[in-house]
Amino acid sequence: MSGAAAAITLNNGHKMPIIGLGVWRMEGQEVRDLIFNALHMGYRHFDCAADYKNEKEVGQALAEAFQQGLVKREDIFITTKLWNSDHGHVLEACKDSLKKLQLEYLDLYLVHFPIATRHTGVGTTDSALDEDGVLDIDTTVSLEETWHAMEDLVSAGLVRSIGIRLRHIPTSRESH
């Protein structure tokens, strides 16, 4: 990769590099090395998620890269994702990710899975199970409510673009 990476224009006019690097399963020093090597290679899009449990490390690496002048914030595109148990706590979850990533805004915030599960605490990303050992789906929080809360993040300037990562999963117990 060299020079400006190819990008697509999202429906709101923001440009997203078509090639991004996911940080799933990266830990500790590995994250810093990955981010720095990727930036040197020309990557400008990083795909994160609260569930990857490494947003803090990604944030530390990005802050170091900004401080060293390796890249400017406006030259990179950061995606992260809302976890299932935070559908009823969208603003708090977004702010938690922003704090960990040491960013003032996200370029893209995605609903990781379009299904709400019982809340286990902002940023904990545990998957609560019911008494039968089945995923404890929270039917009191609709995808529509979650979406409206995501739209509010855009209006507040915390997020530039929003979306849903996996739409093909049934969104309620009634859809089975």
Secondary structure, DSSP 8 states (H G I E B T S, - for coil): --SS--EEE-TTS-EEES--EE-TT--HHHHHHHHHHHHHHT--EEE--GGGT-HHHHHHHHHHHHHTTS--GGG-EEEEEE-GGGGGGHHHHHHHHHHHHT-S-EEEEEESSS--B----TT-----B-TTSSB-B-TTS-HHHHHHHHHHHHHTTSEEEEEES--SS--SGGG-
